[in-house]
Amino acid sequence: MMKFGSKNSTNTPIKCTIRLLDDSQLLDSEFQINEKGSSLISRICEQLDLIEKDYFGLRYVDSKRQRHWLEPSKSIFKQIRDMEADNILFSFRVKFYPPNPFRLKEDITRYQIYLQLKRDLLHGRLYCNTSEAALLGAYILQAELGDYNPEEHIDNYVNELKILLKQTLQLEEKMMDIHKNELKGKTAAEMETIFLKKACVLDTYGVDPHAVKDQRGNQLYLGINHTGILTFQGSKKMNHFSWSQVQKINFEGKMFIIHIILNEKKQTIGFKCPRGSSCRHVWKCAVEQMLFFTFPSSSDVPNVVSGGGFFSWGTKFKYSGRVEREILEDVTITRESPTVTRVGSLRRKSSSEPPTPSNLVINQVAGFNSLPRSLTNTSEEYNASIDSSNQIDNSSVLETLLEDQEIMTSKIEQEVHHEEILNDHLLIDFTTVTDSSPLIQSISNQMSGQKHLETTAIRNSGSSLSFLRQTLLPVIFALFMMVLIVVIVLESDFDIIATIRKAPEIAAFKKNYYEPSKDFLLRRFIRSKIF
């Protein structure tokens, strides 16, 4: 066991769990206290044999239930220091969805994009109407189950599988009909290609919804992807601000602000987020997406600052990594494309998410319980930006779901067979969830061991160092500056300072305090060495 502040505490690796895009796969990993996020991301990509790693990232949820992307250029420990020692969980996800997946150089990268989109479809983030949903679902069936076999695929064989967020009987029948009659002979690789071609042209491709309110208090979702910033109400796209229209992005408190040019006029549009932390997260996501997809080179990317005020410095964001154009123009990838190892990842409706070392992580937001189906715009220019030609059918059966709003419990729950208390998914309506059952709380209280103690020691050590830097060092510096000024005033020969020394107060201070202190120091530290 480490002692508080011991030297060994900084050398002890911190353990964490990585949830991959296929929820049945978990990786156990670890990192050092001073290790940066890019190192862990690179290590995970190396295990997955991914070279085009810039499209991916690690996401986590802090103790206040706010989602974050792990920043590559910052220390991992400093970013997650408020998380529970036994619950350090990262989710490996696609961070930047490529506009055209077929410009990627390797099939293994495209396969990860396919897994992410299949997950988005299941969780409701990939909006589509009923016919598109049935078609995509049938593609997944063919890719994962192979050709229709009447001996194996009996009755409603889709009923127990999890493919769509809301699987009605009508949708399941349509999926089975397409699977049986239209896709025979197609391989898994061919179906994944067809799936990607269909999914990447949908309006919600690459969109991670953020709950916001407009200037009139209407509740909607904000989506950010390679095309720009989009607004949705339910499954209906209302506005699309392309990156070419966006001039500036910033935030102030809870307000996320977009400065755009519409009809050759400058417009400022604000969206209110539930909390300041969620607004800062939306701002970072928007800035990062804009820089990644619009800049020609990472060396041209400037540092971005926003959210400052009279009493604060604001939030500074420093982009790290390559931009998309650099990735596409990279000619150093010359290896033979590795073989894609596909896993049958269709889950049954009765099954739970694999247990993970994470507490309940639900993004509860007061006042965002339901979304209206219409939006009243705030200006004529704002109305002009509505792209009605690409609006999604209101009959869509899919609703948005944030994957980090799933209820996740620790590994010990599998051992005590309490899967019945798990809910696989929570809709984005931000329904308030009550405290966990006493059984979970009892189990959680028993999960204390050496790992918890060691990580706590590291965290306490880091807090002590932070206190020294923020409090003690400024005090010492201020005292040093005061002594330096006193010495300059009383010892220098400048005419201006000589006039100051003639003041009665300064003369008295010099005679009663300065000269005795000076003589004492000379006798104590200098003359004692001479004699």
C-alpha positions in Angstrom: 0.0 0.0 0.0 1.3 3.4 -0.9 1.7 6.2 1.6 0.2 9.6 1.0 2.5 11.6 -1.2 5.0 8.9 -1.5 7.4 8.8 -4.4 6.0 5.4 -5.6 2.5 7.0 -6.0 3.5 8.8 -9.2 5.0 5.6 -10.7 2.0 3.3 -10.0 -0.1 2.7 -13.2 -3.8 3.6 -13.0 -6.1 0.9 -14.4 -9.0 1.6 -16.7 -11.5 -0.2 -18.9 -12.1 0.6 -22.6 -15.5 -0.2 -24.1 -15.2 -0.9 -27.8 -17.7 -0.2 -30.5 -19.0 -3.7 -30.2 -20.4 -3.7 -26.7 -19.4 -7.3 -26.2 -15.7 -6.3 -26.3 -13.9 -4.7 -23.4 -10.2 -4.0 -23.0 -8.4 -3.6 -19.7 -5.7 -1.0 -19.9 -3.6 1.3 -17.7 -1.8 4.6 -17.9 0.8 6.5 -15.9 -0.1 9.6 -13.9 1.8 11.9 -16.3 0.8 10.1 -19.5 -1.1 12.2 -22.2 -4.3 11.2 -23.8 -2.7 10.7 -27.2 -0.6 7.8 -25.8 -3.6 5.9 -24.6 -5.6 6.5 -27.8 -2.6 5.3 -29.9 -2.2 2.2 -27.8 -5.9 1.2 -28.2 -5.7 1.8 -32.0 -2.5 -0.3 -32.1 -4.4 -3.2 -30.4 -7.1 -2.8 -33.0 -4.5 -2.7 -35.8 -5.8 0.8 -36.9 -3.4 3.2 -38.7 -6.0 5.8 -39.6 -6.4 6.6 -36.0 -7.2 10.3 -36.3 -10.9 9.7 -36.8 -11.3 8.0 -33.4 -11.2 9.1 -29.8 -12.0 8.1 -26.3 -15.0 9.4 -24.5 -15.8 9.5 -20.8 -18.4 10.8 -18.3 -17.2 12.8 -15.3 -18.6 12.7 -11.8 -21.1 15.4 -12.7 -22.4 13.3 -15.5 -21.0 15.5 -18.2 -19.6 13.9 -21.3 -16.1 14.7 -22.5 -13.7 13.6 -25.2 -10.3 12.7 -23.9 -8.0 15.5 -25.1 -4.8 14.1 -26.7 -2.5 16.9 -25.7 -3.4 16.9 -21.9 -2.6 14.6 -19.1 -5.1 11.8 -18.7 -5.0 12.0 -14.9 -5.7 15.7 -14.9 -8.8 15.2 -17.1 -10.3 12.3 -15.1 -9.1 13.1 -11.6 -12.6 13.5 -10.2 -13.8 10.1 -11.4 -14.2 7.2 -9.0 -11.1 5.1 -8.6 -12.8 1.8 -9.5 -14.9 3.3 -12.3 -12.5 4.7 -14.9 -14.3 3.8 -18.1 -13.5 5.1 -21.6 -15.6 4.4 -24.7 -13.8 4.0 -28.0 -15.8 5.9 -30.5 -15.7 7.5 -34.0 -15.0 11.2 -33.2 -14.8 12.5 -36.8 -17.1 10.7 -39.2 -15.4 10.8 -42.7 -17.6 12.5 -45.3 -16.9 9.7 -47.7 -16.0 6.5 -45.9 -14.7 5.0 -49.2 -11.8 7.5 -49.3 -10.4 5.7 -46.3 -7.3 3.7 -47.2 -8.1 0.5 -45.3 -11.1 -1.8 -45.0 -10.4 -2.3 -41.3 -11.0 1.4 -40.7 -14.2 1.3 -42.7 -15.3 -1.7 -40.6 -15.0 0.4 -37.4 -17.1 3.2 -39.1 -19.7 0.5 -39.9 -19.8 -0.7 -36.3 -20.3 2.9 -35.1 -23.1 3.6 -37.6 -24.8 0.3 -36.6 -24.6 1.5 -33.0 -26.0 4.9 -34.0 -28.9 3.2 -35.7 -29.7 1.1 -32.6 -29.5 4.1 -30.3 -31.6 6.3 -32.5 -28.9 8.9 -33.4 -29.0 7.9 -37.1 -32.4 9.3 -38.0 -34.3 7.8 -40.9 -37.8 7.1 -42.0 -39.5 3.7 -41.8 -38.5 2.4 -45.2 -34.9 3.5 -44.8 -34.8 1.9 -41.3 -36.1 -1.4 -42.6 -33.6 -1.3 -45.5 -30.6 -0.6 -43.2 -31.9 -3.3 -40.7 -32.1 -5.8 -43.5 -28.5 -5.0 -44.6 -27.4 -5.7 -41.0 -29.3 -9.0 -41.0 -27.6 -10.2 -44.2 -24.1 -9.1 -43.0 -24.4 -10.8 -39.6 -26.7 -13.8 -40.3 -25.8 -14.5 -43.9 -28.4 -15.8 -46.4 -31.9 -16.5 -45.4 -32.2 -20.2 -44.3 -35.8 -21.4 -43.8 -34.5 -24.1 -41.4 -32.7 -21.6 -39.2 -34.7 -18.5 -39.7 -38.1 -19.6 -38.5 -41.2 -17.4 -37.9 -40.2 -13.9 -36.7 -36.5 -14.5 -36.2 -35.8 -10.7 -35.9 -38.1 -10.3 -33.0 -35.4 -11.1 -30.4 -32.6 -9.2 -32.1 -31.7 -5.6 -31.3 -31.3 -3.6 -34.5 -33.5 -0.5 -34.2 -34.4 1.5 -31.2 -38.1 0.9 -31.8 -38.7 -2.3 -33.6 -42.4 -2.6 -34.5 -43.8 -5.8 -36.0 -44.4 -4.0 -39.3 -40.7 -3.0 -39.4 -39.5 -6.5 -38.5 -41.7 -8.0 -41.3 -40.3 -5.6 -43.8 -36.7 -6.3 -42.8 -37.3 -10.1 -43.0 -38.9 -9.7 -46.5 -35.9 -7.8 -47.8 -33.5 -10.2 -46.2 -35.3 -13.2 -47.7 -35.9 -12.0 -51.2 -33.4 -9.3 -52.2 -30.1 -9.9 -50.5 -29.3 -13.6 -51.2 -25.7 -14.3 -52.0 -24.3 -11.0 -50.6 -21.2 -11.3 -48.4 -20.7 -9.5 -45.1 -18.2 -7.1 -46.8 -20.6 -6.3 -49.6 -23.4 -5.6 -47.2 -21.2 -3.4 -45.1 -20.3 -1.4 -48.2 -24.0 -1.0 -49.2 -24.9 0.0 -45.6 -22.2 2.7 -45.6 -23.3 4.1 -48.9 -26.8 4.4 -47.6 -26.0 5.7 -44.2 -23.4 8.4 -45.1 -25.9 10.4 -47.2 -28.5 10.7 -44.3 -28.8 14.1 -42.7 -28.0 12.7 -39.3 -24.8 10.9 -40.4 -22.2 11.7 -37.8 -24.5 13.8 -35.6 -24.3 13.5 -31.9 -27.4 15.3 -30.5 -27.1 18.0 -27.8 -30.2 19.3 -26.1 -30.6 23.1 -26.3 -33.2 25.8 -26.4 -33.5 28.6 -28.9 -34.1 32.3 -28.2 -37.8 31.7 -27.7 -37.4 28.8 -25.4 -38.2 26.1 -27.9 -36.5 22.9 -27.1 -34.5 21.2 -29.9 -31.3 19.2 -30.6 -28.1 20.6 -31.9 -26.1 18.4 -34.2 -22.5 18.9 -35.4 -20.8 17.0 -38.2 -18.6 17.5 -41.2 -21.1 19.6 -43.0 -21.7 22.2 -40.3 -24.1 22.8 -37.5 -27.7 21.4 -37.7 -30.8 21.9 -35.6 -33.5 19.2 -35.1 -36.9 18.9 -33.5 -37.6 15.3 -32.9 -36.6 13.6 -36.1 -37.1 16.7 -38.3 -34.2 18.8 -39.5 -35.0 22.5 -39.2 -31.8 24.4 -40.0 -28.4 23.7 -41.4 -25.5 26.2 -41.1 -22.7 25.1 -43.2 -19.1 25.7 -42.2 -18.7 28.2 -45.0 -21.5 30.3 -43.4 -20.0 30.1 -39.9 -17.6 32.9 -39.1 -17.1 32.4 -35.4 -18.2 30.1 -32.6 -18.1 31.1 -29.0 -20.0 30.6 -25.7 -20.8 32.8 -22.7 -22.0 30.9 -19.6 -24.8 28.7 -20.8 -25.2 30.3 -24.2 -23.7 28.7 -27.3 -23.3 31.4 -29.9 -22.9 31.0 -33.7 -21.8 34.0 -35.8 -22.9 33.3 -39.4 -23.5 35.1 -42.7 -26.9 34.6 -44.3 -28.0 36.5 -47.4 -24.8 38.6 -47.2 -25.8 39.8 -43.7 -24.1 38.9 -40.4 -26.3 37.2 -38.0 -25.8 36.0 -34.4 -27.8 33.0 -33.2 -27.7 31.7 -29.6 -28.7 28.4 -28.1 -29.1 27.9 -24.4 -27.6 24.8 -22.9 -28.7 23.1 -19.7 -25.5 23.9 -17.8 -22.3 25.8 -18.3 -20.3 22.6 -18.5 -22.5 21.2 -21.2 -22.2 24.5 -23.2 -18.4 24.3 -23.0 -18.6 20.7 -24.3 -20.8 21.7 -27.2 -18.4 24.6 -28.0 -15.4 22.3 -27.9 -17.1 19.7 -30.2 -18.1 22.4 -32.7 -14.7 24.0 -32.8 -12.9 20.7 -33.2 -15.2 19.5 -36.0 -14.8 22.8 -37.8 -11.0 22.8 -37.6 -10.7 19.1 -38.6 -12.8 19.4 -41.7 -12.0 22.9 -42.9 -8.3 23.6 -42.4 -5.7 22.5 -44.9 -3.0 21.8 -42.4 -2.8 21.3 -38.6 0.1 23.8 -38.6 -2.4 26.5 -39.7 -4.8 25.8 -36.8 -4.8 28.6 -34.3 -5.5 28.4 -30.5 -9.1 29.3 -29.8 -10.4 31.1 -26.6 -14.0 31.7 -25.6 -16.2 32.1 -22.5 -14.0 34.7 -20.8 -15.4 37.5 -18.7 -14.3 40.3 -16.3 -13.5 37.8 -13.6 -12.4 34.8 -15.7 -9.8 33.9 -18.3 -12.2 31.9 -20.4 -11.7 28.5 -22.0 -8.7 27.9 -24.2 -8.8 25.1 -26.7 -5.6 23.9 -28.4 -6.2 21.5 -31.4 -4.1 18.4 -31.4 -3.5 15.9 -34.2 -3.9 16.0 -38.0 -6.7 17.5 -40.0 -8.7 15.5 -42.6 -6.9 16.8 -45.6 -3.5 15.7 -44.2 -4.9 12.2 -43.5 -6.3 11.8 -47.1 -3.0 13.1 -48.6 -0.9 10.8 -46.4 1.2 8.5 -48.7 3.1 6.7 -46.0 0.5 4.0 -45.5 2.0 1.3 -47.8 1.3 -1.9 -45.8 -1.0 -4.6 -47.2 -4.4 -4.0 -45.8 -5.0 -6.3 -42.7 -7.7 -8.9 -42.6 -10.9 -7.7 -41.0 -12.0 -9.9 -38.2 -15.8 -9.6 -38.0 -17.7 -10.4 -34.9 -21.4 -11.3 -34.8 -22.5 -8.5 -32.5 -26.3 -8.6 -32.8 -27.7 -8.7 -29.3 -30.9 -10.2 -28.2 -33.6 -8.0 -26.6 -33.4 -10.0 -23.4 -29.7 -9.6 -23.0 -28.0 -6.8 -21.1 -25.0 -4.6 -21.9 -21.8 -6.3 -20.8 -21.0 -5.3 -17.3 -18.5 -2.4 -17.0 -16.8 -0.7 -14.0 -19.0 2.4 -14.2 -21.7 3.9 -12.1 -25.0 5.1 -13.4 -24.2 7.8 -16.0 -27.3 9.6 -17.0 -27.2 13.1 -18.3 -30.1 14.5 -16.3 -31.2 17.9 -17.6 -34.0 19.7 -15.9 -36.5 21.2 -18.3 -35.6 19.0 -21.3 -38.1 16.2 -20.9 -39.8 16.5 -24.3 -39.2 18.2 -27.5 -41.9 20.1 -29.5 -42.4 19.3 -33.1 -42.2 22.8 -34.6 -39.8 25.7 -34.5 -40.6 29.4 -34.9 -37.5 31.2 -36.2 -36.3 34.5 -34.9 -35.7 36.4 -38.1 -36.4 36.5 -41.8 -32.7 35.6 -42.5 -33.0 32.8 -40.0 -36.1 31.5 -42.0 -34.1 31.7 -45.2 -31.6 29.1 -43.9 -34.2 26.3 -43.6 -33.4 23.5 -46.0 -36.8 22.1 -46.5 -35.7 19.9 -49.3 -33.8 17.6 -47.0 -36.2 17.4 -44.1 -36.7 13.9 -42.7 -40.0 12.2 -42.6 -42.0 12.9 -39.5 -43.1 9.3 -39.5 -39.7 8.2 -38.3 -39.9 5.6 -35.6 -36.5 6.4 -34.3 -35.8 8.7 -31.4 -32.4 10.0 -30.3 -30.5 8.2 -27.6 -27.2 9.2 -26.0 -25.1 6.1 -25.4 -23.7 7.6 -22.3 -27.2 7.7 -20.8 -27.2 4.0 -20.6 -27.2 2.4 -17.1 -23.9 0.7 -16.6 -22.9 -1.3 -13.6 -19.7 -2.9 -12.3 -18.3 -6.3 -13.0 -19.4 -7.7 -9.7 -23.0 -7.5 -10.7 -22.5 -10.3 -13.1 -21.2 -12.5 -10.3 -24.3 -12.0 -8.2 -26.7 -12.4 -11.1 -28.7 -9.2 -10.9 -29.0 -8.4 -14.6 -32.7 -7.7 -14.1 -31.9 -4.3 -12.6 -30.1 -3.2 -15.7 -31.8 -1.1 -18.3 -30.1 -1.4 -21.7 -30.9 2.1 -22.9 -32.4 5.4 -21.8 -34.0 7.8 -24.3 -32.8 11.3 -24.8 -35.9 12.7 -23.1 -33.6 13.1 -20.0 -36.1 11.4 -17.7 -35.1 11.8 -14.1 -33.9 8.5 -12.6 -34.1 7.7 -8.9 -31.2 6.4 -6.8 -30.0 2.9 -7.5 -31.4 -0.1 -5.6 -30.0 -0.8 -2.1 -28.5 -4.0 -3.5 -26.3 -2.0 -6.0 -25.4 0.5 -3.3 -24.3 -2.4 -1.0 -22.3 -4.0 -3.7 -20.7 -0.7 -4.6 -19.7 -0.1 -1.0 -17.8 -3.4 -0.9 -15.7 -2.5 -3.9 -12.8 -1.0 -2.0 -9.3 -2.4 -2.4 -5.7 -1.6 -3.0 -6.5 -0.1 -6.4 -8.9 2.4 -4.9 -6.5 3.3 -2.1 -3.6 3.7 -4.5 -5.5 5.9 -6.9 -6.9 8.0 -4.0 -3.3 8.5 -2.8 -2.3 9.7 -6.2 -5.3 12.0 -6.4 -4.6 13.5 -2.9 -0.9 13.9 -3.8 -1.9 15.8 -6.9 -4.3 18.0 -4.9 -1.5 18.9 -2.5 0.8 19.9 -5.3 -2.0 21.9 -6.8 -2.5 23.7 -3.5 1.2 24.5 -3.3 1.3 25.9 -6.8 -1.9 28.0 -6.4 -1.4 29.4 -2.9 2.0 29.0 -1.3 4.1 29.9 -4.3 2.3 33.2 -5.1 2.7 34.2 -1.4 6.4 33.5 -1.5 6.8 35.4 -4.7 4.9 38.4 -3.3 7.1 38.5 -0.2 10.2 38.3 -2.3 9.1 41.2 -4.5 8.3 43.3 -1.3 11.8 42.7 0.1 13.4 43.5 -3.3 11.5 46.8 -3.5 12.6 47.7 0.0 16.3 46.9 -0.8 16.2 49.0 -4.0 14.6 52.0 -2.2 17.0 52.0 0.8 20.2 51.0 -1.0 20.2 52.5 -4.5 21.8 55.9 -5.4 19.2 57.2 -7.9 18.3 60.8 -7.3 14.5 60.1 -7.4 14.8 57.3 -4.8 17.1 59.5 -2.6 14.3 62.0 -2.3 11.9 59.2 -1.2 14.5 58.1 1.5 14.4 61.6 3.1 10.8 61.1 4.1 10.5 60.9 7.9 8.6 57.6 7.8 11.2 55.9 5.5 14.1 57.2 7.6 12.5 55.8 10.8 11.8 52.5 9.1 15.4 52.3 8.0 16.8 53.1 11.4 14.5 51.0 13.5 14.0 47.9 11.3 16.0 47.7 8.2 19.5 48.5 9.6 19.2 46.0 12.6 17.9 43.3 10.3 20.7 43.9 7.8 23.4 43.8 10.5 21.9 40.6 11.9 21.9 38.9 8.5 25.5 40.0 7.8 26.7 38.7 11.2 24.8 35.5 10.9 25.5 34.4 7.3 28.5 36.3 6.1 30.9 37.3 8.9 30.6 33.9 10.6 32.1 32.4 7.4 34.9 34.9 7.2 36.0 34.6 10.8 
